[in-house]
Amino acid sequence: MHLIAAIDLIGGKCVRLTQGDYRKMTIYHDNPVEVAQRFEEAGISRLHLVDLDGAKAQTVVNLHVLESIARYTSLKIDFGGGVQSDEDIRRVLDAGAEQVTGGSIAVKNPEMFTRWLTTYGSERIILGADARNGKIAVSGWQETTEFSLMEFIGNYVAKGVRYAICTDVSRDGMLQGAASELYANIMHQFPDLQLIASGGIGSIADVEALMPLNLYGVIIGKAFYEGRITLKELKYYAT
């Protein structure tokens, strides 16, 4: 199971929200490139980079940060937030992202998202399947849809999706443990899916609790920034 570091961006700075609420924002660092370099030094090889400004504006905003991190680290970056058009995805991939996460676009324009799967291949496209009370949430989690999480994932697995990031919005930023039961249910229904868990990780014990589930990866963000998971612990599990 890969440890995947998270950097969320607002105004070019490294921030975290609680349960996706833009009013509950904490700024952790003014220089996301330095944060990315610290993760890399700890042995982390993958980065989940989220443009929260982009998610809100519905177009990519913090492209320059992606370019800088790609230039000054060798991290494998998946980028999400505001990727809403063919131009957006081309810009993001050209800027150095290895993969692109699409959540809102997969709900609001399934034809385009499916075309991306065909054009760029299932290795480069990640389905963003974020849920609140079992329903898909989009647009930086500001909007909850009527789409069932399991049906949503199943629909796209049938269309060729291989990678998915799933966040239980109610747990995000709460540091009280990941939605293990939810992830176990997803893996039971879709055993070939490369599933990435996100939200709720508060300690290295929470990471260990996910290891039996055969997940592709787990995203670590706030627990690191709050000092609940150390670089030493990351290094131990990442290498």
C-alpha angles and dihedrals in degrees: 000000000000121000106225119194119219128217117180118195134213119161090351091299132115108253142156130214127203114237089342093295110148089201090062099061128148121192110216104173139004093213115055091181091063090049091051090050091053090053090049092050088054090058098261111145102180131062130192105206116191124192101208091177087054094048089055096042093041092230132078111275109163098051092133090063091053090050092050095048091047090050098047101037137039093224118140101239128204111192128203138167126080098010096143107141144039088256091053094053093046091051092049095049092044089051091060109273114143093198136018125214116214121190112143092036091054089057101038101034109022092164091060094044091050090049089054089055089055096041100044101022132244091275091067102041123074122192112229104216105176119166142192114195091346094308126109115257122202144174095054088321090293091120128050115202132201092246115120112233095227094046090047093053093043092052092055096040085059088053093053106272111154101171129052135171113207123193125184095215093204090063099042113119092359095105091214101119136286126281093263095166092052092051092047089054092049092050091048091055097037107029094168095053117112094226123192118198119217134178135038101043106146104160143008087263088065088055091049090051090062096051097089091056096076093235121168092228151334126228118227120195127128095030089062095044091049092050095247092119117039131213087244091057091047090051092051094054098034097055 
